Amino acid sequence: MVDFAGWSMPVQYGSIVAEHIATRTAAGLFDVSHMGRIRFTGPGTAAYLDSLITRRVVDMQPGQVRYGLMTNDAGYTLDDILVYHLRDAQQAPYHLLVVNASNREKILSWLRRHPPRGADSQFVDLTRATAMIAVQGPRALEITQPLVPLELQSLKYYHTAETLVDGQSAIVSRTGYTGEDGCELILPATQATAVWERILAAGRDCGARAAGLGCRDTLRLEAGMPLYGHELSEALSPLQAGIEFAINLRERIFIGRDALVLQESQPLRQQRVGLALEGKRVPREGYVVLRDGAPIGTVTSGTFSPTFDRPIAMAYVEADAAAPGTQLAIDVRGQPIPATVVALPFYRRPK
């Protein structure tokens, strides 16, 4: 157990590798209650969020979830977030923002500094009143289904609904951060332990396991997913990260938009890439990337991949060294370890 943004979080329950493999082959159960959950209500909510987020919000239909960013005036990332558009039991629409734990207070402060005009939108922080459980892997929906009356297979990827979980009002979404299929459950904090135990028991025979932060990181790295504080930050343009799909610039006005338009018109100095290393030595954040012995970039995340049985990393490198197949090296404690640029993601789940 470690402290993470004020939460006591499990790095591992047993073996990180065993938890990783269980998620890839059966299911992993992750307590992600540390993620911030902010609910927005009022007729002006969609327009308000549209003015703050890089992804278009005003055209979202109830039941949709979108990945996007909140950027500062310079176009750099305050946080990467998920926006949910939902209807409650009375069919009243509302939005939910899921933010990174380490950025929750910063985002709440940003919202207070940029309030909606008038009183047509309000927000409330539900983080401590609710829990969030991610069930990920090829058997995830199967072992969660007995607790949910909604047919989970009918829920489209990146869609969500209010429903019941173990008889309690909850939100279920077909989302995750592992590269696998699965769902995420938002439910009253008082019900979390019982639901966790029931899902874990339902998955025991198929090899499901409780999984911690350690394998969550190896899974998302294999899936090429950026992590705030590593591949995303207030010091980096999101355009360098190669996530243009999460940035809608045309016919929109949002904080940071003009700066991103300017950045888009200029050549990228650095780009995010995947690197596959030779040998067994693991690259770590901050290690220098070399070309012909000269530094051209920095590792942002690195691990030993349980799926591919080799070290992998993500890094920012000079744009002319970002093409797949480019031969580079990483300085691992004074020794240059050969590395090849590969297309992201490293891992795609089987169809």
C-alpha positions as CSV (number, residue, x, y, z in Angstrom):
1,M,0.0,0.0,0.0
2,V,1.2,3.5,-0.8
3,D,-0.1,7.1,-0.5
4,F,-1.3,8.4,-3.8
5,A,-2.8,11.9,-3.9
6,G,-4.0,11.4,-0.4
7,W,-5.5,8.0,-0.9
8,S,-4.1,4.7,0.4
9,M,-3.7,2.7,-2.7
10,P,-2.6,-0.9,-3.5
11,V,0.5,-1.2,-5.7
12,Q,-0.1,-5.0,-5.8
13,Y,-2.1,-7.7,-4.0
14,G,0.3,-10.5,-5.0
15,S,2.4,-10.5,-8.1
16,I,2.2,-7.6,-10.5
17,V,2.9,-10.0,-13.4
18,A,0.2,-12.4,-12.3
19,E,-2.3,-9.6,-12.0
20,H,-1.3,-8.3,-15.5
21,I,-1.7,-11.7,-17.1
22,A,-5.0,-12.3,-15.3
23,T,-6.4,-9.0,-16.8
24,R,-5.2,-9.9,-20.3
25,T,-6.6,-13.5,-20.1
26,A,-9.6,-13.4,-17.7
27,A,-10.3,-10.3,-15.6
28,G,-8.7,-7.8,-13.3
29,L,-10.6,-5.9,-10.6
30,F,-9.3,-2.4,-9.9
31,D,-10.3,0.0,-7.1
32,V,-10.2,3.3,-8.9
33,S,-12.1,5.3,-6.3
34,H,-9.3,7.8,-6.1
35,M,-10.4,9.2,-9.5
36,G,-12.3,12.5,-9.1
37,R,-16.0,12.5,-10.0
38,I,-17.7,15.8,-10.5
39,R,-21.4,16.1,-11.4
40,F,-22.8,19.0,-13.4
41,T,-26.5,19.9,-13.7
42,G,-28.5,22.7,-15.3
43,P,-29.6,23.7,-18.8
44,G,-26.3,25.4,-19.6
45,T,-24.0,22.6,-18.6
46,A,-23.2,21.3,-22.1
47,A,-22.2,24.7,-23.4
48,Y,-20.2,25.4,-20.2
49,L,-18.2,22.3,-20.5
50,D,-17.8,22.9,-24.2
51,S,-16.0,26.1,-23.3
52,L,-13.5,24.3,-21.1
53,I,-12.7,21.0,-22.9
54,T,-10.8,20.3,-26.1
55,R,-13.4,17.8,-27.2
56,R,-16.9,18.9,-28.4
57,V,-19.5,18.4,-25.7
58,V,-22.6,20.2,-27.0
59,D,-23.4,17.4,-29.5
60,M,-23.1,14.5,-27.0
61,Q,-26.1,12.4,-26.7
62,P,-27.3,10.9,-23.4
63,G,-25.4,7.7,-22.9
64,Q,-22.2,8.8,-24.6
65,V,-18.7,9.1,-22.9
66,R,-15.9,11.1,-24.5
67,Y,-12.2,11.4,-23.7
68,G,-10.8,14.9,-23.8
69,L,-8.5,17.4,-22.2
70,M,-8.7,20.6,-20.1
71,T,-6.0,23.0,-21.2
72,N,-4.7,26.3,-19.9
73,D,-4.4,29.5,-21.8
74,A,-1.1,28.3,-23.3
75,G,-2.8,25.2,-24.7
76,Y,-0.9,22.8,-22.3
77,T,-2.8,20.1,-20.4
78,L,-4.3,20.7,-17.0
79,D,-5.7,17.1,-17.1
80,D,-7.1,14.5,-19.3
81,I,-10.7,13.6,-18.5
82,L,-13.8,11.6,-19.4
83,V,-17.1,13.4,-19.9
84,Y,-20.3,11.4,-19.4
85,H,-23.7,12.5,-20.6
86,L,-26.4,10.8,-18.6
87,R,-30.1,10.9,-17.6
88,D,-31.2,10.3,-14.0
89,A,-34.2,8.3,-12.9
90,Q,-36.5,11.2,-13.7
91,Q,-34.9,11.4,-17.2
92,A,-33.3,14.8,-16.3
93,P,-30.0,15.2,-18.2
94,Y,-26.7,15.8,-16.4
95,H,-23.0,15.5,-17.1
96,L,-20.2,13.8,-15.1
97,L,-16.5,14.6,-15.3
98,V,-14.0,11.9,-14.2
99,V,-10.6,13.5,-13.5
100,N,-7.2,12.2,-12.3
101,A,-6.9,11.9,-8.5
102,S,-3.7,14.1,-8.5
103,N,-5.5,16.8,-10.4
104,R,-8.9,16.8,-8.7
105,E,-8.3,19.8,-6.4
106,K,-6.6,21.7,-9.3
107,I,-9.6,21.1,-11.6
108,L,-12.1,22.1,-8.9
109,S,-10.1,25.3,-8.4
110,W,-10.1,25.9,-12.2
111,L,-13.9,25.4,-12.4
112,R,-14.3,28.0,-9.6
113,R,-12.0,30.4,-11.4
114,H,-14.0,29.9,-14.6
115,P,-17.6,29.6,-13.4
116,P,-20.6,29.4,-15.8
117,R,-22.2,32.6,-16.8
118,G,-25.4,33.1,-14.8
119,A,-26.9,30.3,-12.7
120,D,-27.7,27.9,-15.5
121,S,-25.1,25.2,-14.4
122,Q,-23.9,23.9,-11.1
123,F,-21.4,21.3,-10.1
124,V,-20.8,19.1,-7.0
125,D,-17.8,16.9,-6.1
126,L,-19.1,13.4,-5.6
127,T,-15.6,11.7,-5.1
128,R,-15.8,10.8,-1.5
129,A,-19.5,9.9,-1.5
130,T,-19.0,7.4,-4.3
131,A,-16.6,4.5,-5.2
132,M,-15.4,3.5,-8.6
133,I,-14.5,-0.1,-9.6
134,A,-13.0,-1.1,-12.9
135,V,-13.5,-4.6,-14.1
136,Q,-11.2,-5.2,-17.1
137,G,-10.4,-8.2,-19.3
138,P,-12.1,-10.7,-21.8
139,R,-14.3,-12.1,-19.0
140,A,-15.0,-8.8,-17.3
141,L,-18.6,-8.3,-18.6
142,E,-19.4,-12.0,-17.9
143,I,-18.5,-11.9,-14.2
144,T,-20.1,-8.4,-13.7
145,Q,-23.4,-9.2,-15.5
146,P,-25.1,-11.1,-12.6
147,L,-25.1,-7.9,-10.5
148,V,-26.5,-5.6,-13.3
149,P,-30.0,-5.8,-14.9
150,L,-28.7,-3.9,-17.9
151,E,-27.4,-6.2,-20.7
152,L,-23.7,-5.2,-20.6
153,Q,-22.9,-6.6,-24.0
154,S,-25.5,-4.3,-25.5
155,L,-23.7,-1.2,-24.0
156,K,-21.5,0.2,-26.8
157,Y,-17.8,1.0,-26.2
158,Y,-17.5,4.5,-24.6
159,H,-21.2,4.5,-23.6
160,T,-22.8,4.7,-20.2
161,A,-26.1,4.3,-18.4
162,E,-27.7,4.7,-15.0
163,T,-28.8,1.3,-13.7
164,L,-28.6,-0.9,-10.6
165,V,-25.5,-2.7,-9.4
166,D,-26.3,-5.3,-6.7
167,G,-29.7,-3.6,-6.2
168,Q,-28.3,-0.1,-5.7
169,S,-28.4,2.9,-8.0
170,A,-25.2,3.2,-9.9
171,I,-23.5,4.3,-13.2
172,V,-22.0,1.7,-15.5
173,S,-19.8,2.6,-18.5
174,R,-18.0,0.5,-21.1
175,T,-14.7,2.2,-20.5
176,G,-11.3,1.4,-19.1
177,Y,-7.5,2.1,-19.0
178,T,-5.9,-1.3,-19.7
179,G,-6.4,-1.9,-23.4
180,E,-9.0,-4.6,-22.6
181,D,-12.7,-4.6,-22.9
182,G,-14.6,-4.2,-19.6
183,C,-16.7,-1.8,-17.6
184,E,-16.4,0.8,-14.8
185,L,-18.9,1.1,-12.0
186,I,-19.7,4.2,-10.0
187,L,-21.7,3.4,-6.9
188,P,-22.3,4.6,-3.4
189,A,-19.2,4.3,-1.3
190,T,-21.1,2.3,1.4
191,Q,-21.8,-0.4,-1.2
192,A,-18.3,-0.8,-2.6
193,T,-16.9,-3.5,-0.5
194,A,-19.9,-5.8,-1.0
195,V,-19.9,-5.3,-4.8
196,W,-16.2,-5.8,-4.9
197,E,-16.4,-9.1,-3.1
198,R,-19.3,-10.4,-5.2
199,I,-17.5,-9.7,-8.5
200,L,-14.3,-11.2,-7.2
201,A,-16.1,-14.3,-6.1
202,A,-17.9,-14.6,-9.5
203,G,-14.6,-14.4,-11.3
204,R,-12.6,-16.8,-9.1
205,D,-13.2,-19.9,-11.2
206,C,-12.1,-18.2,-14.5
207,G,-8.9,-16.7,-13.0
208,A,-10.0,-13.2,-12.2
209,R,-7.9,-11.4,-9.6
210,A,-7.8,-8.2,-7.7
211,A,-5.2,-5.9,-9.3
212,G,-3.3,-2.9,-8.1
213,L,-1.6,0.2,-9.4
214,G,1.5,-1.7,-10.5
215,C,-0.2,-3.8,-13.2
216,R,-2.5,-0.9,-14.1
217,D,0.6,0.9,-15.2
218,T,2.1,-2.0,-17.2
219,L,-1.3,-2.6,-18.9
220,R,-1.9,1.0,-19.9
221,L,1.8,1.3,-21.1
222,E,1.4,-1.7,-23.4
223,A,-1.8,-0.1,-24.7
224,G,0.0,3.1,-25.4
225,M,-2.2,5.2,-23.2
226,P,-0.7,8.4,-21.9
227,L,-0.5,9.1,-18.1
228,Y,-0.8,12.5,-16.7
229,G,2.5,13.6,-15.1
230,H,4.4,11.4,-17.6
231,E,3.2,11.8,-21.2
232,L,0.9,14.7,-20.4
233,S,1.5,17.8,-18.3
234,E,1.3,21.6,-18.1
235,A,4.8,21.7,-19.7
236,L,3.8,19.7,-22.8
237,S,1.6,20.4,-25.8
238,P,-1.0,17.7,-26.2
239,L,-0.2,17.8,-30.0
240,Q,3.2,16.3,-29.2
241,A,1.4,13.4,-27.5
242,G,-0.3,12.4,-30.8
243,I,-3.8,12.5,-29.4
244,E,-5.3,14.8,-32.0
245,F,-8.5,12.8,-31.9
246,A,-9.2,14.4,-28.5
247,I,-8.8,17.9,-29.7
248,N,-11.7,19.5,-31.8
249,L,-10.4,23.0,-32.9
250,R,-12.8,23.8,-35.8
251,E,-15.8,26.2,-35.2
252,R,-15.2,26.1,-31.4
253,I,-14.1,28.4,-28.6
254,F,-12.5,27.0,-25.5
255,I,-9.7,27.9,-23.1
256,G,-6.4,27.1,-24.9
257,R,-8.0,26.8,-28.3
258,D,-6.1,29.8,-29.9
259,A,-2.8,28.6,-28.5
260,L,-3.4,25.1,-29.9
261,V,-4.3,26.5,-33.4
262,L,-0.9,28.3,-33.4
263,Q,0.9,25.2,-32.2
264,E,-0.9,23.2,-35.0
265,S,0.5,25.6,-37.6
266,Q,4.1,25.0,-36.5
267,P,6.3,21.9,-37.0
268,L,6.5,19.6,-34.0
269,R,9.9,19.7,-32.3
270,Q,9.3,16.4,-30.4
271,Q,6.8,13.6,-30.7
272,R,5.7,10.8,-28.4
273,V,6.9,7.3,-29.6
274,G,7.0,3.7,-28.5
275,L,10.4,2.1,-27.9
276,A,11.1,-1.7,-27.8
277,L,14.4,-2.5,-26.2
278,E,16.9,-5.3,-26.5
279,G,17.9,-7.3,-23.4
280,K,16.2,-7.3,-20.0
281,R,17.2,-3.9,-18.5
282,V,14.2,-1.7,-17.8
283,P,14.2,2.0,-18.9
284,R,12.7,4.4,-16.3
285,E,11.2,7.9,-16.5
286,G,13.8,10.5,-17.1
287,Y,16.4,8.2,-18.9
288,V,18.0,9.9,-21.9
289,V,17.2,8.7,-25.5
290,L,20.3,8.7,-27.8
291,R,20.9,8.7,-31.5
292,D,24.5,8.1,-32.5
293,G,25.5,8.8,-28.9
294,A,23.8,12.3,-28.8
295,P,20.8,13.0,-26.6
296,I,17.5,13.5,-28.6
297,G,14.8,12.8,-26.1
298,T,13.6,11.5,-22.7
299,V,11.8,8.5,-21.5
300,T,8.4,9.3,-19.9
301,S,7.3,5.8,-18.9
302,G,9.1,2.4,-19.0
303,T,8.5,-1.1,-17.8
304,F,9.2,-4.8,-18.5
305,S,6.2,-6.0,-20.6
306,P,4.7,-9.2,-19.3
307,T,2.8,-9.7,-22.5
308,F,5.9,-9.3,-24.8
309,D,8.6,-10.5,-22.4
310,R,10.8,-7.5,-23.1
311,P,11.4,-3.9,-21.9
312,I,9.3,-1.2,-23.5
313,A,9.0,2.5,-23.1
314,M,7.3,5.6,-24.2
315,A,9.4,8.7,-24.8
316,Y,9.5,12.1,-26.4
317,V,12.1,12.3,-29.1
318,E,13.0,14.8,-31.9
319,A,10.5,14.7,-34.6
320,D,12.9,13.4,-37.3
321,A,13.6,10.4,-35.1
322,A,10.0,9.4,-34.6
323,A,9.4,7.1,-37.6
324,P,8.8,3.4,-36.7
325,G,11.9,1.4,-37.4
326,T,14.3,4.2,-36.4
327,Q,17.3,2.7,-34.4
328,L,18.0,4.6,-31.2
329,A,19.4,3.8,-27.7
330,I,18.5,4.5,-24.1
331,D,21.1,5.4,-21.5
332,V,20.3,2.9,-18.8
333,R,22.6,3.8,-15.9
334,G,25.5,4.7,-18.2
335,Q,25.1,1.9,-20.7
336,P,23.4,2.6,-24.1
337,I,20.8,-0.1,-24.7
338,P,19.6,-0.5,-28.3
339,A,16.0,0.5,-28.9
340,T,13.8,0.6,-31.9
341,V,10.9,3.0,-32.5
342,V,7.7,1.1,-32.9
343,A,4.1,2.2,-33.6
344,L,1.8,2.8,-30.7
345,P,0.0,1.0,-29.1
346,F,2.3,-1.9,-28.4
347,Y,-0.7,-4.1,-27.6
348,R,-4.2,-4.4,-29.3
349,R,-6.7,-6.8,-27.8
350,P,-7.9,-9.6,-30.1
351,K,-11.1,-8.9,-32.0
